[in-house]
Amino acid sequence: MTSSTDAVTRDWEGLTIPTAGTYLLDAAHARVGFVARHMMVSKVRGEFADSTATITIAEDPLQSSVTATMQADSINTGQADRDGHLRSGDFLDVEKFPTLEFRSTGVKSRRGSEFVLTGELTVKDVTRPVELEVEFEGVGRSPFGQDIFGFSASTEIDREEFGLTWNVALETGGVLVSRKIKIEIEGEAIRQA
């Protein structure tokens, strides 16, 4: 934590951003979620309730990095039977693969507060490249003296590329669970050092 006289922000290409340092995802103000289509007619939303991330903001913001871990057994869609199936060998196989991991490989500025975060996502020991569309939401100091910033990110993956191939064909055509899964992340990060 920094004292009230220390700089919390800096200007970079017309954007007010956090000063360099290490930030941790604030579990009380974060959602690591996903959306899948069910029977091709509706959307099912879920989240990984136990997720951690370390964000290192570099002096050159485009050299910043992120590592994140999601506990596979914390998956929650609000329906116990479905969550149990998602934890099973048909999907995440949480006994054998307890975590999902993300490691960034680069940051590109798009425009204004929008960035692209490239990285590698590992699910069930299968690692694939992903690109997250990131929006920087703002920076400040909390009433408790913590330096924070907010962000949102999203991407779409093909779950079958990660070995999540279970499905049921429907008589009317299509499948029970979509191959494409949208990942949606909202969060705040708190400066640690």
PASEBA-1860 file (N, C-alpha, C; in nm, 3 decimals):
! residues 193
1> MTSSTDAV> 0.085/-0.118/0.000/0.000/0.000/0.000/0.089/0.124/0.000 ~ 0.046/0.223/-0.072/0.125/0.346/-0.081/0.066/0.453/0.008 ~ 0.147/0.550/0.044/0.096/0.661/0.126/0.017/0.756/0.038 ~ -0.060/0.844/0.099/-0.148/0.932/0.023/-0.071/1.032/-0.062 ~ 0.060/1.048/-0.038/0.138/1.140/-0.120/0.199/1.072/-0.242 ~ 0.196/0.938/-0.246/0.251/0.866/-0.359/0.155/0.873/-0.477 ~ 0.210/0.872/-0.597/0.127/0.874/-0.718/0.053/0.742/-0.734 ~ -0.075/0.751/-0.762/-0.159/0.634/-0.785/-0.171/0.610/-0.935
9> TRDWEGLT> -0.168/0.720/-1.010/-0.192/0.711/-1.154/-0.082/0.780/-1.232 ~ -0.085/0.757/-1.361/0.003/0.826/-1.455/-0.070/0.836/-1.588 ~ -0.024/0.925/-1.672/-0.085/0.940/-1.803/-0.005/0.861/-1.905 ~ -0.076/0.794/-1.993/-0.014/0.717/-2.100/-0.103/0.725/-2.223 ~ -0.054/0.792/-2.326/-0.126/0.808/-2.452/-0.270/0.858/-2.430 ~ -0.282/0.957/-2.342/-0.413/1.019/-2.317/-0.503/0.941/-2.222 ~ -0.453/0.834/-2.165/-0.530/0.749/-2.074/-0.467/0.754/-1.936 ~ -0.548/0.767/-1.831/-0.497/0.763/-1.695/-0.493/0.617/-1.651
17> IPTAGTYL> -0.372/0.567/-1.622/-0.351/0.427/-1.588/-0.280/0.415/-1.453 ~ -0.276/0.292/-1.396/-0.206/0.274/-1.268/-0.055/0.288/-1.284 ~ 0.010/0.327/-1.177/0.155/0.325/-1.176/0.201/0.180/-1.178 ~ 0.327/0.159/-1.217/0.381/0.024/-1.226/0.377/-0.045/-1.091 ~ 0.357/-0.176/-1.093/0.355/-0.254/-0.970/0.282/-0.386/-0.988 ~ 0.272/-0.460/-0.879/0.204/-0.589/-0.880/0.067/-0.573/-0.815 ~ -0.035/-0.624/-0.883/-0.173/-0.615/-0.837/-0.233/-0.754/-0.831 ~ -0.318/-0.778/-0.731/-0.388/-0.905/-0.721/-0.537/-0.884/-0.743
25> LDAAHARV> -0.600/-0.980/-0.809/-0.744/-0.977/-0.831/-0.815/-0.974/-0.696 ~ -0.908/-0.882/-0.679/-0.986/-0.871/-0.556/-1.105/-0.967/-0.567 ~ -1.101/-1.077/-0.493/-1.206/-1.180/-0.503/-1.344/-1.125/-0.471 ~ -1.351/-1.021/-0.387/-1.480/-0.964/-0.350/-1.541/-0.880/-0.462 ~ -1.461/-0.845/-0.561/-1.506/-0.762/-0.672/-1.460/-0.821/-0.805 ~ -1.491/-0.948/-0.826/-1.448/-1.015/-0.948/-1.549/-1.123/-0.987 ~ -1.560/-1.144/-1.116/-1.639/-1.254/-1.170/-1.566/-1.310/-1.290 ~ -1.533/-1.439/-1.285/-1.475/-1.509/-1.398/-1.585/-1.602/-1.449
33> GFVARHMM> -1.653/-1.557/-1.553/-1.772/-1.627/-1.597/-1.764/-1.679/-1.740 ~ -1.868/-1.753/-1.778/-1.876/-1.807/-1.913/-2.023/-1.820/-1.952 ~ -2.044/-1.830/-2.083/-2.179/-1.848/-2.138/-2.172/-1.958/-2.243 ~ -2.263/-2.055/-2.232/-2.276/-2.162/-2.331/-2.421/-2.164/-2.378 ~ -2.440/-2.207/-2.501/-2.577/-2.223/-2.551/-2.625/-2.364/-2.518 ~ -2.750/-2.373/-2.472/-2.813/-2.499/-2.436/-2.921/-2.533/-2.537 ~ -2.912/-2.651/-2.598/-3.008/-2.699/-2.697/-3.025/-2.601/-2.813 ~ -2.926/-2.514/-2.829/-2.922/-2.417/-2.939/-3.033/-2.312/-2.931
41> VSKVRGEF> -3.102/-2.304/-2.817/-3.213/-2.209/-2.807/-3.200/-2.112/-2.690 ~ -3.112/-2.141/-2.593/-3.100/-2.051/-2.478/-2.956/-2.050/-2.431 ~ -2.925/-1.957/-2.339/-2.790/-1.942/-2.287/-2.787/-1.986/-2.141 ~ -2.682/-2.056/-2.103/-2.656/-2.092/-1.964/-2.531/-2.016/-1.922 ~ -2.542/-1.944/-1.810/-2.428/-1.868/-1.757/-2.373/-1.937/-1.633 ~ -2.243/-1.929/-1.619/-2.179/-1.986/-1.502/-2.054/-1.907/-1.468 ~ -1.986/-1.952/-1.364/-1.863/-1.885/-1.322/-1.774/-1.982/-1.246 ~ -1.648/-1.943/-1.235/-1.555/-2.010/-1.145/-1.544/-1.921/-1.023
49> ADSTATIT> -1.607/-1.963/-0.914/-1.618/-1.878/-0.795/-1.484/-1.859/-0.723 ~ -1.390/-1.951/-0.744/-1.259/-1.942/-0.678/-1.153/-1.921/-0.786 ~ -1.119/-1.795/-0.809/-1.021/-1.759/-0.911/-0.923/-1.658/-0.853 ~ -0.797/-1.672/-0.892/-0.695/-1.576/-0.849/-0.620/-1.527/-0.972 ~ -0.565/-1.407/-0.963/-0.484/-1.354/-1.073/-0.382/-1.256/-1.017 ~ -0.265/-1.259/-1.076/-0.161/-1.161/-1.048/-0.137/-1.082/-1.175 ~ -0.148/-0.950/-1.164/-0.130/-0.860/-1.277/-0.009/-0.773/-1.249 ~ 0.089/-0.782/-1.334/0.209/-0.700/-1.318/0.203/-0.587/-1.421
57> IAEDPLQS> 0.182/-0.465/-1.371/0.179/-0.347/-1.458/0.323/-0.299/-1.472 ~ 0.373/-0.297/-1.595/0.511/-0.259/-1.622/0.523/-0.108/-1.643 ~ 0.645/-0.057/-1.636/0.668/0.085/-1.668/0.616/0.115/-1.808 ~ 0.646/0.026/-1.903/0.585/0.032/-2.036/0.460/-0.056/-2.028 ~ 0.341/0.004/-2.027/0.219/-0.074/-2.007/0.203/-0.192/-2.103 ~ 0.262/-0.183/-2.223/0.249/-0.291/-2.320/0.344/-0.407/-2.290 ~ 0.422/-0.395/-2.182/0.505/-0.506/-2.133/0.444/-0.569/-2.008 ~ 0.322/-0.531/-1.972/0.254/-0.585/-1.854/0.220/-0.732/-1.876
65> SVTATMQA> 0.192/-0.803/-1.766/0.163/-0.946/-1.777/0.058/-0.988/-1.674 ~ -0.004/-1.104/-1.704/-0.109/-1.159/-1.618/-0.091/-1.309/-1.607 ~ -0.107/-1.361/-1.486/-0.122/-1.505/-1.466/-0.248/-1.524/-1.383 ~ -0.325/-1.629/-1.415/-0.451/-1.653/-1.344/-0.473/-1.802/-1.327 ~ -0.538/-1.836/-1.217/-0.574/-1.975/-1.186/-0.719/-1.980/-1.146 ~ -0.794/-2.071/-1.207/-0.933/-2.096/-1.171/-0.942/-2.237/-1.113 ~ -1.002/-2.250/-0.995/-1.021/-2.382/-0.934/-1.138/-2.450/-1.004 ~ -1.111/-2.562/-1.071/-1.211/-2.628/-1.153/-1.336/-2.667/-1.073
73> DSINTGQA> -1.317/-2.711/-0.949/-1.433/-2.756/-0.871/-1.519/-2.641/-0.820 ~ -1.477/-2.517/-0.846/-1.558/-2.401/-0.804/-1.657/-2.359/-0.911 ~ -1.668/-2.439/-1.018/-1.762/-2.406/-1.125/-1.904/-2.403/-1.069 ~ -1.981/-2.300/-1.108/-2.115/-2.282/-1.053/-2.205/-2.224/-1.161 ~ -2.309/-2.300/-1.196/-2.409/-2.250/-1.291/-2.544/-2.231/-1.223 ~ -2.548/-2.251/-1.091/-2.673/-2.234/-1.018/-2.762/-2.357/-1.020 ~ -2.712/-2.469/-1.073/-2.791/-2.592/-1.080/-2.698/-2.707/-1.043 ~ -2.723/-2.769/-0.927/-2.630/-2.866/-0.868/-2.601/-2.985/-0.959
81> DRDGHLRS> -2.705/-3.043/-1.022/-2.682/-3.160/-1.109/-2.594/-3.124/-1.228 ~ -2.621/-3.010/-1.289/-2.540/-2.966/-1.403/-2.395/-2.940/-1.358 ~ -2.379/-2.875/-1.242/-2.244/-2.847/-1.192/-2.168/-2.977/-1.166 ~ -2.237/-3.077/-1.112/-2.175/-3.207/-1.089/-2.129/-3.271/-1.220 ~ -2.213/-3.260/-1.323/-2.176/-3.314/-1.454/-2.056/-3.240/-1.511 ~ -2.052/-3.107/-1.497/-1.939/-3.028/-1.546/-1.809/-3.062/-1.475 ~ -1.819/-3.105/-1.348/-1.699/-3.143/-1.272/-1.651/-3.284/-1.307 ~ -1.736/-3.363/-1.370/-1.706/-3.504/-1.397/-1.608/-3.520/-1.513
89> GDFLDVEK> -1.573/-3.646/-1.540/-1.483/-3.679/-1.651/-1.538/-3.642/-1.787 ~ -1.670/-3.624/-1.799/-1.728/-3.582/-1.927/-1.682/-3.442/-1.967 ~ -1.650/-3.360/-1.866/-1.611/-3.221/-1.894/-1.476/-3.189/-1.828 ~ -1.474/-3.126/-1.712/-1.349/-3.075/-1.655/-1.265/-3.179/-1.583 ~ -1.325/-3.290/-1.539/-1.252/-3.396/-1.469/-1.167/-3.336/-1.356 ~ -1.236/-3.272/-1.262/-1.168/-3.192/-1.159/-1.078/-3.274/-1.067 ~ -1.105/-3.403/-1.053/-1.016/-3.487/-0.969/-0.878/-3.498/-1.031 ~ -0.874/-3.511/-1.163/-0.747/-3.527/-1.233/-0.684/-3.393/-1.272
97> FPTLEFRS> -0.770/-3.293/-1.300/-0.723/-3.161/-1.345/-0.786/-3.053/-1.257 ~ -0.728/-3.026/-1.140/-0.794/-2.937/-1.043/-0.799/-2.789/-1.079 ~ -0.717/-2.746/-1.176/-0.716/-2.603/-1.209/-0.721/-2.580/-1.360 ~ -0.768/-2.461/-1.395/-0.753/-2.406/-1.530/-0.656/-2.291/-1.514 ~ -0.566/-2.273/-1.611/-0.460/-2.174/-1.597/-0.456/-2.081/-1.718 ~ -0.421/-1.956/-1.692/-0.399/-1.860/-1.800/-0.268/-1.788/-1.775 ~ -0.191/-1.770/-1.882/-0.065/-1.695/-1.875/-0.058/-1.606/-1.998 ~ -0.043/-1.477/-1.976/-0.038/-1.384/-2.089/0.096/-1.395/-2.161
105> TGVKSRRG> 0.091/-1.361/-2.291/0.213/-1.360/-2.372/0.236/-1.224/-2.436 ~ 0.137/-1.132/-2.427/0.155/-1.000/-2.485/0.035/-0.911/-2.465 ~ 0.057/-0.781/-2.482/-0.050/-0.681/-2.472/-0.038/-0.589/-2.593 ~ -0.151/-0.563/-2.657/-0.153/-0.469/-2.769/-0.258/-0.362/-2.740 ~ -0.223/-0.239/-2.768/-0.319/-0.130/-2.753/-0.407/-0.126/-2.876 ~ -0.537/-0.116/-2.855/-0.628/-0.109/-2.969/-0.667/0.036/-2.993 ~ -0.743/0.094/-2.901/-0.780/0.236/-2.910/-0.833/0.277/-2.774 ~ -0.795/0.397/-2.732/-0.844/0.448/-2.604/-0.817/0.352/-2.491
113> SEFVLTGE> -0.923/0.307/-2.424/-0.911/0.218/-2.308/-0.924/0.071/-2.346 ~ -0.915/0.039/-2.477/-0.932/-0.099/-2.523/-0.797/-0.160/-2.561 ~ -0.777/-0.284/-2.518/-0.653/-0.357/-2.541/-0.684/-0.499/-2.584 ~ -0.584/-0.566/-2.638/-0.592/-0.709/-2.666/-0.484/-0.776/-2.583 ~ -0.525/-0.872/-2.500/-0.432/-0.948/-2.417/-0.419/-1.087/-2.479 ~ -0.301/-1.118/-2.531/-0.279/-1.251/-2.587/-0.223/-1.339/-2.477 ~ -0.252/-1.469/-2.487/-0.202/-1.558/-2.385/-0.231/-1.703/-2.418 ~ -0.203/-1.788/-2.318/-0.224/-1.930/-2.331/-0.317/-1.976/-2.220
121> LTVKDVTR> -0.424/-2.044/-2.259/-0.521/-2.101/-2.165/-0.499/-2.251/-2.160 ~ -0.489/-2.305/-2.038/-0.471/-2.448/-2.019/-0.592/-2.506/-1.949 ~ -0.657/-2.602/-2.014/-0.772/-2.673/-1.959/-0.744/-2.822/-1.979 ~ -0.749/-2.901/-1.872/-0.724/-3.045/-1.881/-0.590/-3.075/-1.948 ~ -0.488/-3.002/-1.912/-0.352/-3.021/-1.967/-0.342/-2.994/-2.116 ~ -0.441/-2.929/-2.175/-0.435/-2.887/-2.314/-0.419/-2.735/-2.315 ~ -0.315/-2.687/-2.379/-0.286/-2.543/-2.383/-0.309/-2.492/-2.524 ~ -0.387/-2.383/-2.534/-0.417/-2.322/-2.662/-0.403/-2.171/-2.650
129> PVELEVEF> -0.365/-2.104/-2.761/-0.357/-1.958/-2.758/-0.497/-1.897/-2.756 ~ -0.511/-1.787/-2.684/-0.636/-1.712/-2.679/-0.605/-1.564/-2.686 ~ -0.704/-1.486/-2.732/-0.694/-1.340/-2.732/-0.814/-1.286/-2.657 ~ -0.789/-1.210/-2.551/-0.895/-1.147/-2.475/-0.907/-1.001/-2.515 ~ -1.030/-0.959/-2.541/-1.059/-0.818/-2.563/-1.074/-0.756/-2.424 ~ -0.988/-0.662/-2.391/-0.984/-0.604/-2.256/-1.024/-0.457/-2.261 ~ -1.108/-0.419/-2.167/-1.139/-0.277/-2.151/-1.092/-0.234/-2.013 ~ -1.007/-0.134/-2.011/-0.960/-0.075/-1.885/-1.070/0.016/-1.834
137> EGVGRSPF> -1.120/-0.009/-1.712/-1.238/0.061/-1.660/-1.207/0.182/-1.573 ~ -1.082/0.193/-1.526/-1.048/0.309/-1.443/-0.956/0.272/-1.329 ~ -0.902/0.375/-1.263/-0.804/0.357/-1.158/-0.832/0.457/-1.046 ~ -0.799/0.421/-0.923/-0.820/0.512/-0.812/-0.767/0.457/-0.682 ~ -0.803/0.523/-0.575/-0.765/0.479/-0.441/-0.892/0.460/-0.360 ~ -0.905/0.345/-0.296/-1.025/0.315/-0.218/-1.026/0.395/-0.089 ~ -1.143/0.403/-0.021/-1.148/0.471/0.108/-1.059/0.406/0.213 ~ -1.012/0.282/0.184/-0.926/0.210/0.278/-0.779/0.225/0.244
145> GQDIFGFS> -0.748/0.317/0.149/-0.610/0.345/0.114/-0.547/0.248/0.016 ~ -0.630/0.167/-0.049/-0.577/0.070/-0.145/-0.581/0.129/-0.287 ~ -0.471/0.112/-0.361/-0.468/0.151/-0.501/-0.533/0.039/-0.581 ~ -0.632/0.074/-0.662/-0.707/-0.026/-0.737/-0.727/0.018/-0.883 ~ -0.755/-0.078/-0.967/-0.804/-0.047/-1.101/-0.905/-0.154/-1.142 ~ -0.992/-0.117/-1.234/-1.095/-0.208/-1.280/-1.080/-0.241/-1.427 ~ -1.131/-0.357/-1.465/-1.119/-0.401/-1.604/-1.229/-0.501/-1.635 ~ -1.254/-0.519/-1.763/-1.340/-0.628/-1.809/-1.270/-0.690/-1.929
153> ASTEIDRE> -1.299/-0.818/-1.953/-1.235/-0.889/-2.063/-1.329/-0.997/-2.115 ~ -1.315/-1.028/-2.243/-1.398/-1.135/-2.299/-1.325/-1.200/-2.416 ~ -1.363/-1.324/-2.442/-1.314/-1.398/-2.557/-1.410/-1.512/-2.583 ~ -1.389/-1.580/-2.694/-1.469/-1.699/-2.724/-1.373/-1.812/-2.757 ~ -1.401/-1.930/-2.702/-1.317/-2.047/-2.730/-1.405/-2.160/-2.783 ~ -1.340/-2.253/-2.850/-1.404/-2.378/-2.892/-1.366/-2.481/-2.787 ~ -1.462/-2.523/-2.708/-1.432/-2.613/-2.595/-1.373/-2.746/-2.642 ~ -1.410/-2.791/-2.762/-1.361/-2.919/-2.811/-1.210/-2.916/-2.835
161> EFGLTWNV> -1.154/-2.796/-2.862/-1.008/-2.784/-2.878/-0.934/-2.812/-2.747 ~ -1.006/-2.807/-2.635/-0.947/-2.835/-2.504/-0.985/-2.973/-2.452 ~ -1.039/-3.057/-2.539/-1.074/-3.193/-2.498/-1.209/-3.205/-2.430 ~ -1.290/-3.098/-2.432/-1.423/-3.101/-2.370/-1.523/-3.134/-2.481 ~ -1.530/-3.262/-2.518/-1.604/-3.303/-2.638/-1.740/-3.366/-2.610 ~ -1.776/-3.388/-2.485/-1.905/-3.454/-2.456/-2.019/-3.374/-2.515 ~ -2.116/-3.444/-2.574/-2.233/-3.378/-2.629/-2.340/-3.481/-2.659 ~ -2.459/-3.434/-2.690/-2.572/-3.518/-2.731/-2.634/-3.452/-2.854
169> ALETGGVL> -2.651/-3.530/-2.961/-2.718/-3.478/-3.080/-2.868/-3.469/-3.053 ~ -2.930/-3.363/-3.104/-3.074/-3.342/-3.086/-3.150/-3.393/-3.208 ~ -3.268/-3.447/-3.182/-3.353/-3.497/-3.292/-3.386/-3.386/-3.391 ~ -3.398/-3.265/-3.342/-3.435/-3.152/-3.428/-3.315/-3.089/-3.496 ~ -3.199/-3.148/-3.478/-3.075/-3.093/-3.532/-3.000/-3.016/-3.425 ~ -2.873/-3.002/-3.445/-2.791/-2.932/-3.345/-2.751/-3.025/-3.233 ~ -2.699/-2.966/-3.127/-2.648/-3.043/-3.013/-2.696/-2.982/-2.882 ~ -2.680/-3.059/-2.775/-2.725/-3.016/-2.643/-2.644/-2.897/-2.591
177> VSRKIKIE> -2.511/-2.902/-2.608/-2.423/-2.798/-2.555/-2.337/-2.742/-2.669 ~ -2.334/-2.611/-2.684/-2.256/-2.548/-2.791/-2.107/-2.576/-2.778 ~ -2.041/-2.581/-2.893/-1.895/-2.592/-2.893/-1.832/-2.460/-2.851 ~ -1.890/-2.350/-2.896/-1.835/-2.218/-2.866/-1.879/-2.175/-2.726 ~ -1.782/-2.131/-2.647/-1.807/-2.083/-2.511/-1.752/-1.942/-2.502 ~ -1.836/-1.850/-2.456/-1.790/-1.712/-2.436/-1.739/-1.698/-2.293 ~ -1.623/-1.641/-2.278/-1.565/-1.615/-2.146/-1.582/-1.467/-2.117 ~ -1.634/-1.436/-1.997/-1.658/-1.297/-1.956/-1.596/-1.274/-1.819
185> IEGEAIRQ> -1.509/-1.175/-1.810/-1.439/-1.147/-1.684/-1.460/-1.001/-1.647 ~ -1.495/-0.978/-1.522/-1.507/-0.843/-1.466/-1.427/-0.843/-1.337 ~ -1.353/-0.736/-1.312/-1.278/-0.739/-1.187/-1.213/-0.610/-1.147 ~ -1.169/-0.610/-1.023/-1.084/-0.505/-0.969/-0.956/-0.571/-0.920 ~ -0.846/-0.498/-0.930/-0.718/-0.549/-0.883/-0.661/-0.447/-0.783 ~ -0.595/-0.499/-0.679/-0.541/-0.418/-0.570/-0.389/-0.425/-0.570 ~ -0.326/-0.308/-0.561/-0.179/-0.303/-0.558/-0.124/-0.378/-0.436 ~ -0.019/-0.458/-0.463/0.050/-0.531/-0.356/0.189/-0.476/-0.332
193> A> 0.259/-0.436/-0.437/0.396/-0.388/-0.422/0.427/-0.286/-0.530
END
